[in-house]
Amino acid sequence: MSLTITPLSPALGAQIQGVDLSAELSAEHRNAIEQALLDHQVLFFREQPLNPQQQARFAAHFGDLHIHPIYPNVPETPQVLILDTAVTDVRDNAVWHTDVTFLPTPALGAVLSAKQLPAYGGDTLWASGIAAYEALSKPLKKLLDGLTATHDFTKSFPLERFGSTAEDLARWEQTRRNNPPLSHPVIRTHPVSGRKSLFVNEGFTTRINELTDIESEAILKLLFAHATRPELTIRWRWQENDVAFWDNRVTQHYAVDDYRPQRRVMHRATILGDRPF
């Protein structure tokens, strides 16, 4: 069966029908999904009830999987992390961020599966770094090309929220030692498409290295606001068993935290990527 790909907005996003993600993926479907990801940056699939093993198997078609150092995971499938508001403080997801840019090789992408949802609320938004770059003026593009920015694990995972017990503290300290602040280019080139993308995010980016503190703060504030303009984004209203698959190299996302005290449970498999350039 051929896939049906329906674009959802000019900047990014498409819904895909005609594939069962719980089954073994054919080479034809795998290649078509990969191309759709390049074309649309975030893909949505309705009515895909995946168990953790099936979710990990699907994600692994696109690369090796990451085990998150902080979030809890499914014990028998540690490559699938659990975002459960009844268990873990997930407020760091309610900020525009690109996943794990504190790594030397940040994620290629991620596969997110909706397991339990509030009656309303709990949407997720994605923003296109490619569209954000292309919407910049030529002088600002010229300024940013060649600059680098620092990304720091502790900005989204501060000690006061993730070191409440002795076990949590030990995990946090080990993660901080394993992931010291590092630098990535402010403008990233996609390793497959060759398109340029804005690659700073409010979740982990702390400064632009080549600028003064005042200049860095002002430029980052401008870029964070510019990258998340409504016309550069898409908003997805989840239904149970929905799956989203996004290209983490060229997008940011924001999980809206507007549903408390209702519970929201999501499973995520994160695909390792390469060193940004």
BAMAR-876582 format. One line per field, with one value per residue (C-alpha): residue in one letter; x, y negated, z negated. Coordinates in Angstrom, 3 decimals. Last residue first. Example, Ala and Ser with C-alpha at 12.3 -4.5 7.8 and 13.67 -1.06 7.14 Angstrom:
# BAMAR-876582
residu	[S:A] .
X	[13.670:12.300] .
Y	[1.060:4.500] .
Z	[-7.140:-7.800] .
END
This chain:
# BAMAR-876582
residu	[F:P:R:D:G:L:I:T:A:R:H:M:V:R:R:Q:P:R:Y:D:D:V:A:Y:H:Q:T:V:R:N:D:W:F:A:V:D:N:E:Q:W:R:W:R:I:T:L:E:P:R:T:A:H:A:F:L:L:K:L:I:A:E:S:E:I:D:T:L:E:N:I:R:T:T:F:G:E:N:V:F:L:S:K:R:G:S:V:P:H:T:R:I:V:P:H:S:L:P:P:N:N:R:R:T:Q:E:W:R:A:L:D:E:A:T:S:G:F:R:E:L:P:F:S:K:T:F:D:H:T:A:T:L:G:D:L:L:K:K:L:P:K:S:L:A:E:Y:A:A:I:G:S:A:W:L:T:D:G:G:Y:A:P:L:Q:K:A:S:L:V:A:G:L:A:P:T:P:L:F:T:V:D:T:H:W:V:A:N:D:R:V:D:T:V:A:T:D:L:I:L:V:Q:P:T:E:P:V:N:P:Y:I:P:H:I:H:L:D:G:F:H:A:A:F:R:A:Q:Q:Q:P:N:L:P:Q:E:R:F:F:L:V:Q:H:D:L:L:A:Q:E:I:A:N:R:H:E:A:S:L:E:A:S:L:D:V:G:Q:I:Q:A:G:L:A:P:S:L:P:T:I:T:L:S:M] .
X	[28.273:26.393:27.955:25.754:22.446:21.092:17.435:15.233:12.337:9.651:6.664:3.959:1.761:-0.424:-2.352:-4.959:-4.059:-2.929:-3.824:-1.998:1.630:2.002:4.779:7.055:9.131:12.200:13.091:16.011:18.218:15.405:13.653:10.288:8.194:4.794:2.617:-1.054:-2.232:-4.593:-5.428:-3.121:-3.856:-0.835:0.301:2.468:5.089:6.870:3.751:3.237:6.659:8.774:12.159:11.899:11.334:14.273:16.396:15.726:16.401:19.542:20.737:20.150:21.764:24.759:25.304:25.191:27.518:29.934:29.810:31.954:30.464:26.760:25.269:23.131:21.481:19.757:15.986:15.786:17.015:19.764:20.169:18.734:18.683:20.532:19.554:22.107:19.367:21.280:23.635:21.336:23.584:23.443:23.432:24.360:27.114:27.450:29.466:29.781:28.815:29.889:27.931:29.452:30.155:26.648:25.138:27.080:25.952:22.319:22.362:23.954:21.421:18.504:19.722:20.244:16.798:15.675:18.328:16.251:14.338:16.876:19.757:18.581:17.707:16.760:19.720:21.836:22.487:24.329:24.587:27.129:26.758:28.920:29.178:30.226:27.031:25.235:26.317:25.752:22.298:21.530:22.580:20.515:17.341:16.051:12.987:15.102:16.665:13.284:11.861:14.791:14.534:10.914:8.809:6.855:3.931:2.571:-0.947:-1.574:-5.058:-8.319:-9.568:-6.000:-4.037:-2.652:-0.374:0.637:3.711:6.718:9.356:12.482:15.014:18.645:19.486:22.450:26.019:28.272:25.355:23.892:21.611:19.577:16.195:15.552:13.706:10.877:9.750:7.093:9.293:11.415:8.204:8.355:8.629:8.319:5.879:2.283:3.323:4.530:7.161:8.572:11.739:12.006:15.616:15.381:13.119:12.577:12.702:10.643:12.521:12.826:14.160:17.661:20.412:18.247:19.107:19.671:18.744:20.865:19.503:16.484:15.046:15.719:12.664:10.305:11.919:11.835:8.106:7.402:9.273:7.539:4.029:2.511:-1.157:-0.965:-4.329:-3.110:0.369:2.020:5.233:7.584:10.300:8.068:10.365:13.182:10.674:8.721:11.915:12.521:8.918:9.206:12.476:10.978:7.830:9.778:12.190:9.219:8.553:7.859:4.451:3.548:3.996:1.094:1.245:-1.352:-1.699:0.812:0.070:2.432:4.211:6.356:6.370:3.480:1.114:-0.534:0.892:-0.993:1.098:-0.808:1.480:1.361:0.000] .
Y	[-21.798:-19.773:-16.516:-13.544:-12.082:-9.704:-8.712:-9.371:-7.082:-8.880:-7.615:-10.050:-10.167:-13.166:-13.432:-16.034:-18.384:-20.197:-20.631:-23.735:-22.606:-23.069:-20.853:-23.096:-22.016:-23.064:-21.928:-21.495:-18.748:-17.271:-15.945:-14.929:-11.776:-12.136:-9.167:-9.301:-6.433:-8.656:-11.875:-14.860:-18.379:-19.348:-22.957:-24.035:-26.752:-29.269:-31.407:-31.601:-33.215:-30.733:-31.270:-35.084:-35.170:-32.869:-34.734:-38.186:-37.049:-35.300:-38.498:-40.659:-38.228:-37.706:-41.432:-42.088:-39.176:-40.182:-38.220:-35.352:-32.717:-33.187:-32.376:-29.976:-27.598:-24.648:-25.114:-28.486:-27.035:-27.818:-26.041:-28.245:-26.064:-25.856:-23.347:-20.731:-18.116:-15.278:-16.763:-19.745:-22.795:-24.495:-28.222:-29.044:-26.444:-24.164:-24.621:-22.617:-22.808:-19.709:-16.503:-13.525:-15.562:-17.035:-13.589:-12.193:-15.063:-14.618:-10.862:-11.327:-14.014:-11.855:-8.961:-11.236:-12.739:-16.173:-16.569:-17.214:-20.399:-22.327:-20.930:-22.583:-20.354:-22.766:-25.134:-22.401:-20.553:-23.558:-24.604:-27.288:-29.063:-29.363:-32.047:-31.235:-32.487:-34.699:-38.120:-37.241:-35.846:-39.098:-41.198:-39.025:-39.372:-36.291:-34.464:-31.712:-30.931:-30.651:-28.511:-26.125:-26.162:-25.055:-25.308:-22.510:-22.855:-20.209:-20.113:-19.207:-20.660:-18.765:-15.570:-14.960:-12.309:-8.848:-6.921:-9.398:-8.166:-10.362:-9.315:-11.446:-12.890:-13.164:-13.744:-15.851:-14.690:-16.519:-16.266:-19.338:-19.673:-16.931:-17.714:-21.066:-23.441:-25.957:-25.804:-23.620:-20.521:-21.704:-21.574:-17.785:-17.088:-13.314:-10.759:-11.951:-14.128:-11.056:-11.498:-7.988:-7.183:-4.448:-3.315:-1.527:1.185:3.777:1.095:-1.526:-4.735:-7.354:-10.771:-11.846:-10.227:-9.567:-6.383:-7.222:-5.059:-4.180:-5.287:-5.594:-2.070:-2.194:-4.435:-1.693:0.949:-1.346:-1.990:1.692:2.600:-0.169:0.978:-0.909:-1.761:-3.756:-5.436:-8.690:-9.326:-12.747:-13.829:-16.702:-18.127:-18.291:-17.485:-15.742:-13.816:-12.905:-11.519:-9.384:-8.192:-7.184:-5.359:-3.364:-2.639:-1.205:0.689:2.337:1.615:4.596:4.044:1.694:-1.341:-0.279:-2.406:-3.985:-7.446:-10.216:-13.693:-16.500:-19.306:-22.294:-25.918:-25.901:-23.998:-20.573:-18.669:-15.409:-12.334:-9.207:-6.204:-3.441:0.000] .
Z	[-11.081:-13.680:-14.905:-14.045:-15.138:-17.751:-17.494:-20.527:-21.441:-23.395:-25.389:-26.519:-29.593:-30.491:-33.762:-34.679:-37.523:-35.400:-31.701:-30.469:-30.129:-26.356:-25.028:-22.946:-19.942:-17.988:-14.501:-12.079:-13.479:-15.579:-12.489:-13.904:-14.255:-15.936:-16.909:-17.893:-20.087:-22.126:-20.276:-20.356:-19.137:-17.056:-16.633:-13.663:-13.582:-11.339:-10.766:-14.533:-15.190:-17.140:-15.488:-15.701:-19.463:-20.235:-17.663:-19.144:-22.708:-21.479:-19.780:-22.881:-25.330:-23.062:-22.567:-26.318:-27.094:-24.365:-21.130:-19.795:-22.099:-21.541:-24.937:-26.998:-24.527:-26.253:-26.449:-24.713:-21.453:-18.958:-15.628:-12.870:-9.782:-6.489:-3.809:-2.705:-2.371:-4.023:-6.645:-7.332:-7.696:-11.090:-11.790:-15.396:-15.164:-18.198:-21.389:-24.586:-28.253:-30.204:-29.600:-31.418:-34.538:-34.474:-33.951:-36.903:-39.129:-38.066:-38.668:-42.110:-42.985:-41.864:-44.032:-47.032:-46.533:-45.258:-42.589:-39.469:-40.261:-42.359:-40.278:-37.095:-34.100:-31.297:-31.766:-33.388:-30.105:-28.631:-24.979:-24.048:-20.711:-17.611:-14.941:-11.368:-9.724:-12.259:-10.964:-7.292:-8.075:-9.935:-6.940:-4.541:-6.612:-8.417:-7.073:-5.492:-8.856:-10.597:-7.785:-8.183:-11.970:-11.644:-14.792:-16.490:-18.895:-21.252:-22.690:-26.338:-26.523:-26.636:-28.257:-29.405:-27.548:-28.197:-25.825:-23.104:-21.204:-20.393:-17.842:-17.922:-15.527:-14.542:-18.192:-19.210:-18.473:-20.949:-23.409:-25.182:-22.155:-23.843:-22.237:-20.578:-22.867:-23.160:-26.761:-28.348:-28.040:-30.993:-33.034:-32.912:-36.656:-36.749:-38.141:-37.702:-34.736:-32.874:-30.166:-29.877:-27.945:-25.328:-24.737:-28.092:-26.627:-29.401:-32.092:-30.183:-30.909:-33.619:-32.556:-33.563:-31.453:-28.379:-26.498:-22.828:-19.852:-16.831:-13.475:-11.164:-11.253:-15.001:-15.477:-14.259:-16.456:-19.487:-19.019:-18.512:-21.706:-23.652:-22.622:-19.720:-19.187:-15.904:-15.376:-13.799:-12.343:-12.340:-10.618:-11.484:-9.202:-6.064:-3.127:-4.970:-7.091:-3.964:-2.452:-5.543:-5.499:-1.830:-2.485:-5.383:-3.401:-0.475:-2.730:-4.412:-8.072:-10.312:-11.856:-14.730:-12.468:-10.260:-7.104:-4.833:-6.320:-6.917:-8.279:-7.345:-9.203:-8.347:-7.180:-4.700:-7.022:-7.214:-4.245:-3.536:-2.732:-1.684:-1.688:0.908:0.000] .
END
